[in-house]
């Protein structure tokens, strides 16, 4: 069987974010500004997924997710792993963001799903006229084109910035 490994530590699906370290700005009430954001993807909603991978990810069972991923690769379905991970992330975010460990603790948990981003990995896709046409058909970009990674980083920076005001 193909070996799939992870460098990520196992974690609980509802565990709140760790307490910020020294130097993190505090609110007027003395509590830390804590925010979290993730990068989602349309591929988690528009492409086939491996249900066993998604289920294991949502269960927080990394060994089972790795085993399911290895089975998918062996079966020639490795292409389903990225959409599976993004589907699991989107489902987890929707489930977790309203829990006591996140919203109840005053920690906004947000996501962005930017579509196809211009990076060194996607450069060959943009250079191939057929692929560009397929991407533009599958993932229409409403703001007149595909964003560079720096634009996505700025959106994430805004979501997690410590000087963002509260709604109260």
Buried (B, 14 or more C-beta within 10 A) or exposed (E): EEEBEEEEEEEEBEEBBEEBEEEEEEEEEEEBBBBBBBBBBBBBEEBEBBEBBBBBBBEBBBEBBBBBBBBBBEEEBBEBBBBBBBBBBBBBBEEBBEBEBBEEEBBBBBBBBBBBBBEEEBEEBBEEEEBBEEBBEEBEEEEEEBBEBEEBEEBBEEBBEBEEEEEE
